[in-house]
Amino acid sequence: MDETGRHEGSVLAVLADGGEAPPVEALGGSTAWWDSDGTVSERAAAVKSACGCGWRATETHPVVWGDVQATEGEDTRTGPFADWDYHVTTVEGLIPRDIEQMLTTLHARITELSRTQPVTALRAVARLQDTAPALAVDVVRAAREAMVTWEAVGTTLGCSRQSAHERFARHMTD
């Protein structure tokens, strides 16, 4: 993990036997997957995502020599990048990019609507206010079923364990 407590990821070279490629000593101990190109080390047969916390993806992805983006999948959110994104979202609870984009778009659209059709914008906000509490109960229920502690629920929602429990426990079956 880095100094902020966030997980740090990388794309590892995978050899034909399925093992991770060792650092390339001839290149100063480089662990960059593209340095396992067969010139001074064994050639990588595939790549996979890894994390400084010790996590390794189980799925491997083909190497597209000469095309870092196609191999890593960052621009298309596929391959090792998608595996990494899933890992970080799972362990850090980060809001996935598509949800962040939807929330940003929704905020901008309602703000825009408030200038031209304020009553319609108010209706949209009222709908959000009606939907949010029921959604919160559903999500807290799912979190508790996944064995997330009341302390973690409270911290994530910006309140204490006790406040979260008082607010949501009556809706739970645990």
The 8 nearest C-alpha neighbors of each residue, nearest first, counted from 0:
[[1, 6, 5, 7, 4, 51, 52, 2],
 [0, 2, 4, 3, 5, 7, 6, 51],
 [1, 3, 4, 0, 5, 6, 7, 51],
 [4, 2, 1, 5, 0, 6, 7, 91],
 [3, 5, 1, 2, 0, 6, 7, 91],
 [6, 4, 0, 3, 1, 7, 2, 91],
 [5, 7, 0, 1, 51, 8, 4, 50],
 [8, 6, 0, 51, 50, 1, 5, 9],
 [9, 7, 50, 49, 51, 6, 83, 48],
 [8, 10, 49, 48, 50, 11, 7, 51],
 [9, 11, 48, 47, 49, 46, 32, 79],
 [12, 10, 47, 46, 32, 48, 9, 13],
 [11, 13, 32, 46, 20, 43, 19, 45],
 [12, 14, 19, 45, 46, 43, 20, 18],
 [15, 13, 43, 44, 17, 16, 18, 20],
 [14, 16, 44, 17, 13, 43, 18, 45],
 [15, 17, 14, 18, 13, 44, 19, 43],
 [18, 16, 14, 15, 13, 19, 44, 45],
 [19, 17, 14, 16, 13, 20, 15, 12],
 [18, 20, 13, 12, 14, 21, 17, 11],
 [19, 21, 12, 13, 14, 18, 22, 43],
 [20, 22, 23, 19, 30, 28, 12, 24],
 [23, 21, 28, 30, 29, 24, 20, 31],
 [24, 22, 28, 29, 26, 25, 40, 21],
 [23, 25, 28, 27, 26, 22, 29, 40],
 [26, 24, 23, 27, 39, 28, 40, 29],
 [27, 25, 24, 23, 28, 29, 34, 39],
 [26, 28, 24, 29, 25, 23, 22, 30],
 [27, 29, 24, 22, 23, 26, 30, 25],
 [28, 30, 23, 22, 27, 31, 26, 24],
 [29, 31, 22, 32, 28, 23, 21, 34],
 [32, 30, 33, 34, 29, 11, 35, 12],
 [31, 33, 12, 34, 11, 35, 30, 10],
 [34, 32, 35, 31, 36, 12, 64, 43],
 [33, 35, 36, 32, 31, 23, 29, 30],
 [36, 34, 42, 33, 43, 32, 40, 37],
 [35, 37, 42, 34, 38, 33, 43, 40],
 [38, 36, 42, 41, 40, 35, 39, 43],
 [37, 39, 36, 40, 42, 41, 35, 34],
 [40, 38, 37, 25, 41, 23, 36, 35],
 [41, 39, 37, 35, 38, 42, 23, 36],
 [40, 42, 37, 35, 43, 36, 39, 14],
 [41, 43, 37, 36, 35, 40, 44, 14],
 [44, 42, 14, 13, 12, 35, 45, 36],
 [43, 45, 14, 15, 13, 42, 62, 61],
 [46, 44, 61, 13, 62, 60, 43, 59],
 [47, 45, 12, 13, 60, 11, 59, 62],
 [48, 46, 59, 79, 11, 10, 56, 60],
 [47, 49, 10, 79, 56, 83, 9, 11],
 [50, 48, 55, 9, 8, 54, 10, 56],
 [51, 49, 8, 54, 52, 7, 53, 9],
 [50, 52, 53, 7, 0, 8, 6, 49],
 [53, 51, 50, 54, 0, 6, 7, 49],
 [54, 52, 51, 50, 55, 49, 0, 8],
 [55, 53, 50, 52, 49, 56, 51, 86],
 [56, 54, 49, 48, 57, 53, 50, 47],
 [57, 55, 48, 58, 47, 49, 82, 54],
 [56, 58, 55, 59, 47, 48, 82, 54],
 [57, 59, 56, 47, 60, 82, 79, 48],
 [60, 58, 47, 46, 45, 57, 61, 56],
 [59, 61, 46, 45, 78, 47, 62, 58],
 [62, 60, 45, 46, 63, 70, 59, 44],
 [61, 63, 45, 70, 64, 46, 60, 44],
 [62, 64, 70, 66, 65, 69, 61, 67],
 [65, 63, 66, 62, 67, 70, 33, 36],
 [64, 66, 63, 67, 33, 70, 62, 69],
 [67, 65, 69, 68, 64, 63, 70, 62],
 [66, 68, 70, 69, 71, 65, 63, 64],
 [69, 67, 71, 72, 70, 66, 73, 74],
 [68, 70, 72, 66, 67, 71, 63, 62],
 [71, 69, 67, 62, 63, 68, 72, 66],
 [70, 72, 68, 79, 73, 69, 80, 67],
 [73, 71, 77, 78, 76, 75, 69, 68],
 [74, 72, 76, 80, 75, 71, 68, 77],
 [75, 73, 76, 72, 68, 77, 69, 71],
 [74, 76, 72, 77, 73, 69, 68, 78],
 [77, 75, 73, 81, 72, 74, 80, 78],
 [78, 76, 72, 81, 75, 80, 79, 73],
 [77, 79, 72, 80, 81, 60, 71, 82],
 [80, 78, 48, 82, 47, 81, 71, 83],
 [79, 81, 83, 73, 72, 82, 78, 77],
 [82, 80, 77, 84, 76, 83, 79, 78],
 [81, 83, 79, 85, 80, 84, 86, 48],
 [84, 82, 86, 80, 85, 81, 48, 79],
 [85, 83, 81, 87, 82, 86, 88, 80],
 [84, 86, 88, 82, 83, 87, 89, 81],
 [87, 85, 83, 89, 84, 88, 90, 82],
 [88, 86, 90, 84, 89, 91, 85, 83],
 [87, 89, 93, 92, 85, 91, 86, 90],
 [88, 90, 86, 87, 92, 91, 85, 93],
 [89, 91, 87, 88, 92, 86, 93, 85],
 [92, 90, 93, 88, 87, 89, 5, 6],
 [93, 91, 88, 89, 90, 94, 87, 95],
 [94, 92, 88, 91, 95, 87, 89, 90],
 [93, 95, 92, 96, 99, 98, 88, 97],
 [96, 94, 98, 97, 93, 99, 88, 84],
 [95, 97, 99, 98, 100, 94, 101, 93],
 [96, 98, 100, 99, 95, 101, 94, 102],
 [97, 99, 101, 100, 95, 96, 102, 94],
 [100, 98, 96, 102, 97, 101, 103, 95],
 [99, 101, 97, 103, 98, 102, 104, 96],
 [100, 102, 98, 104, 103, 99, 105, 97],
 [103, 101, 105, 99, 104, 100, 106, 98],
 [104, 102, 100, 106, 101, 105, 99, 107],
 [103, 105, 101, 107, 102, 106, 108, 100],
 [106, 104, 102, 108, 107, 103, 101, 109],
 [107, 105, 103, 109, 104, 108, 110, 102],
 [106, 108, 110, 104, 105, 109, 111, 103],
 [107, 109, 111, 105, 110, 106, 104, 112],
 [108, 110, 112, 111, 106, 120, 107, 113],
 [111, 109, 107, 113, 112, 108, 106, 114],
 [112, 110, 108, 109, 113, 114, 107, 115],
 [111, 113, 109, 116, 115, 114, 110, 120],
 [114, 112, 117, 120, 110, 116, 111, 115],
 [115, 113, 112, 111, 116, 117, 110, 120],
 [114, 116, 112, 113, 117, 111, 120, 119],
 [117, 115, 112, 113, 119, 118, 114, 120],
 [116, 118, 113, 120, 119, 114, 121, 115],
 [119, 117, 121, 120, 116, 122, 113, 123],
 [118, 120, 122, 121, 117, 116, 123, 112],
 [121, 119, 117, 113, 123, 118, 122, 112],
 [122, 120, 118, 124, 119, 123, 125, 117],
 [123, 121, 125, 119, 120, 124, 126, 118],
 [122, 124, 120, 126, 121, 125, 119, 127],
 [125, 123, 127, 121, 126, 122, 128, 120],
 [126, 124, 122, 128, 127, 123, 121, 129],
 [127, 125, 123, 129, 124, 128, 130, 122],
 [128, 126, 124, 130, 125, 129, 131, 123],
 [127, 129, 125, 126, 131, 130, 124, 132],
 [130, 128, 126, 127, 131, 125, 132, 133],
 [129, 131, 127, 128, 133, 132, 126, 134],
 [130, 132, 134, 128, 133, 129, 127, 135],
 [133, 131, 135, 134, 130, 136, 129, 128],
 [134, 132, 136, 135, 131, 130, 137, 129],
 [133, 135, 131, 137, 132, 136, 138, 130],
 [134, 136, 132, 138, 133, 137, 131, 139],
 [137, 135, 139, 133, 134, 138, 140, 132],
 [138, 136, 134, 140, 135, 139, 141, 133],
 [137, 139, 141, 135, 140, 136, 142, 134],
 [140, 138, 142, 136, 141, 137, 135, 143],
 [139, 141, 137, 143, 138, 142, 136, 171],
 [142, 140, 144, 138, 139, 143, 145, 137],
 [143, 141, 139, 145, 147, 144, 140, 138],
 [142, 144, 146, 147, 140, 145, 141, 139],
 [145, 143, 141, 146, 142, 140, 147, 173],
 [144, 146, 142, 143, 147, 141, 140, 148],
 [147, 145, 143, 144, 148, 142, 141, 149],
 [148, 146, 143, 142, 145, 151, 149, 152],
 [149, 147, 151, 150, 146, 152, 143, 142],
 [148, 150, 152, 160, 151, 153, 164, 147],
 [149, 151, 160, 153, 148, 152, 154, 159],
 [152, 150, 154, 148, 153, 149, 155, 147],
 [153, 151, 149, 155, 150, 154, 156, 148],
 [154, 152, 160, 158, 159, 163, 156, 150],
 [155, 153, 157, 151, 156, 152, 158, 150],
 [154, 156, 152, 153, 157, 151, 158, 150],
 [157, 155, 153, 154, 158, 152, 163, 151],
 [158, 156, 154, 155, 153, 159, 152, 163],
 [157, 159, 153, 154, 156, 162, 163, 160],
 [158, 160, 153, 162, 161, 163, 154, 150],
 [161, 159, 150, 153, 149, 163, 162, 164],
 [160, 162, 164, 159, 163, 165, 153, 149],
 [163, 161, 165, 159, 164, 160, 166, 158],
 [164, 162, 153, 166, 160, 161, 165, 167],
 [163, 165, 168, 161, 167, 162, 166, 160],
 [166, 164, 162, 163, 167, 168, 161, 169],
 [165, 167, 163, 164, 162, 168, 169, 161],
 [166, 168, 164, 170, 169, 165, 163, 136],
 [169, 167, 164, 171, 170, 165, 166, 163],
 [168, 170, 171, 167, 166, 165, 172, 164],
 [171, 169, 168, 167, 172, 136, 140, 166],
 [172, 170, 168, 169, 173, 140, 167, 143],
 [171, 173, 170, 169, 168, 140, 144, 143],
 [172, 171, 143, 144, 168, 140, 170, 169]]
